[in-house]
Amino acid sequence: MGERKFRNRGKVMKKKIGKFKKIKSERKKLDEANLKLWSLCVRARDKTCRNCNSNYHLQGHHIVTRQYKLSRYNIDNGLTLCRRCHFPEHVNPERFRDMILNIIGEEKYLELKKKYMILYKWNITELREIKTGLKVKLKQLQNDFGVE
């Protein structure tokens, strides 16, 4: 069946067989790809949960929120947590912050916070360069630690 593109509240939508599907911009696609690569790099570097040494459902966690774009793709701003250790962030953020401080130390936390809490918006060219750099870093980490 045919497809029709139209605008709805400024977002391009596609109608296909009675369902609406958002069309992702190149910026959004690059952001999602970069975040996935970032998480793979952090998990390849740490290998286990930094809190409990488990390898159960490992996830990359941003120390300084990814809302601040300068820290979003920097693997120094990440650590690996298992799902059990990562979940409390949503239940008790203050206790979770204490756990992070215990893992990395207050000095490093404050250094990261000071360095990255600047508002910035990446352009498409920068996002492509970041993606390439993260792929290279992931390959390097995988070679260094023998991970596939």
C-alpha positions as CSV (number, residue, x, y, z in Angstrom):
1,M,0.0,0.0,0.0
2,G,1.0,3.6,-0.5
3,E,2.6,5.8,2.1
4,R,1.9,9.5,2.7
5,K,4.1,11.9,4.6
6,F,2.6,14.8,6.4
7,R,3.4,17.2,9.3
8,N,1.8,16.8,12.7
9,R,2.9,19.4,15.3
10,G,6.1,20.0,13.4
11,K,7.0,16.3,13.3
12,V,7.1,14.4,10.0
13,M,4.8,11.4,10.2
14,K,4.2,8.5,7.9
15,K,0.8,6.9,7.5
16,K,1.1,3.2,6.5
17,I,-1.8,0.7,6.7
18,G,-3.7,2.8,9.2
19,K,-0.8,3.3,11.6
20,F,1.4,6.3,12.2
21,K,5.2,6.0,12.4
22,K,7.5,8.8,13.3
23,I,10.3,9.4,10.8
24,K,13.6,9.8,12.8
25,S,15.9,12.6,11.8
26,E,19.5,11.9,11.0
27,R,20.5,13.7,14.3
28,K,18.2,11.3,16.3
29,K,19.6,8.2,14.5
30,L,23.2,9.3,15.1
31,D,22.4,10.1,18.8
32,E,20.9,6.6,19.3
33,A,23.8,4.9,17.5
34,N,26.4,6.9,19.5
35,L,24.7,6.1,22.8
36,K,24.7,2.4,22.0
37,L,28.4,2.5,21.1
38,W,29.1,4.5,24.2
39,S,27.4,1.8,26.3
40,L,29.3,-1.0,24.6
41,C,32.6,0.9,25.2
42,V,31.9,1.4,28.9
43,R,30.8,-2.3,29.3
44,A,33.8,-3.5,27.4
45,R,36.1,-1.5,29.6
46,D,34.6,-2.5,32.9
47,K,33.5,-6.1,32.1
48,T,31.5,-6.4,35.4
49,C,29.3,-4.3,37.6
50,R,31.5,-1.7,39.3
51,N,29.3,-2.0,42.5
52,C,28.9,-5.7,43.0
53,N,31.2,-7.4,40.4
54,S,28.2,-9.2,38.9
55,N,27.9,-9.8,35.2
56,Y,24.1,-10.0,35.3
57,H,22.4,-7.7,32.6
58,L,25.1,-5.1,32.5
59,Q,24.2,-1.6,31.6
60,G,26.2,1.6,30.9
61,H,25.4,4.4,33.4
62,H,26.2,8.1,32.9
63,I,27.7,9.5,36.0
64,V,26.9,13.1,35.0
65,T,23.5,13.0,33.3
66,R,23.5,12.7,29.6
67,Q,21.3,15.8,29.4
68,Y,24.6,17.7,29.3
69,K,25.7,17.0,25.8
70,L,29.5,17.4,26.4
71,S,29.5,14.4,28.7
72,R,27.0,12.3,26.7
73,Y,29.5,10.3,24.6
74,N,32.6,10.4,26.8
75,I,33.4,7.0,28.3
76,D,35.1,8.6,31.3
77,N,31.7,9.7,32.3
78,G,30.4,6.2,32.4
79,L,30.5,3.1,34.5
80,T,29.0,-0.4,34.2
81,L,26.3,-1.4,36.6
82,C,24.2,-4.6,36.6
83,R,20.4,-4.1,36.4
84,R,20.0,-4.8,40.2
85,C,22.4,-2.0,41.1
86,H,21.2,0.4,38.3
87,F,17.5,0.2,39.2
88,P,17.7,2.0,42.6
89,E,18.5,5.2,40.7
90,H,14.8,5.5,40.0
91,V,13.6,4.5,43.4
92,N,16.0,6.4,45.7
93,P,18.2,8.9,43.7
94,E,20.1,10.2,46.8
95,R,21.1,6.7,47.9
96,F,22.1,5.9,44.4
97,R,24.3,9.0,44.2
98,D,26.0,7.9,47.4
99,M,26.7,4.5,45.8
100,I,28.3,6.3,42.8
101,L,30.4,8.5,45.1
102,N,31.6,5.3,46.9
103,I,32.6,3.7,43.6
104,I,34.4,6.7,41.9
105,G,35.1,9.0,44.8
106,E,33.9,12.5,45.4
107,E,36.9,14.2,43.8
108,K,36.3,12.5,40.4
109,Y,32.6,13.1,40.6
110,L,33.0,16.8,41.2
111,E,35.7,17.0,38.5
112,L,33.3,15.4,36.0
113,K,30.4,17.6,37.1
114,K,32.4,20.8,36.7
115,K,33.8,19.7,33.4
116,Y,30.6,18.7,31.7
117,M,27.8,20.8,33.1
118,I,27.8,23.1,30.1
119,L,24.9,23.3,27.7
120,Y,25.9,22.4,24.1
121,K,24.3,21.1,21.0
122,W,26.3,18.8,18.7
123,N,26.0,19.4,14.9
124,I,25.6,16.5,12.5
125,T,29.3,16.5,11.4
126,E,30.4,16.3,15.1
127,L,28.0,13.5,15.7
128,R,29.4,11.5,12.8
129,E,33.0,12.1,14.1
130,I,31.9,10.9,17.5
131,K,30.4,7.8,16.1
132,T,33.6,7.0,14.2
133,G,35.7,7.7,17.3
134,L,33.5,5.4,19.5
135,K,33.7,2.6,17.0
136,V,37.5,2.9,17.0
137,K,37.6,3.0,20.8
138,L,35.3,0.0,21.1
139,K,37.5,-2.0,18.7
140,Q,40.6,-1.0,20.7
141,L,38.9,-2.0,24.0
142,Q,37.8,-5.3,22.6
143,N,41.3,-6.1,21.4
144,D,42.9,-5.0,24.7
145,F,40.6,-7.2,26.8
146,G,39.9,-10.0,24.3
147,V,36.1,-9.3,24.2
148,E,34.0,-9.7,21.1
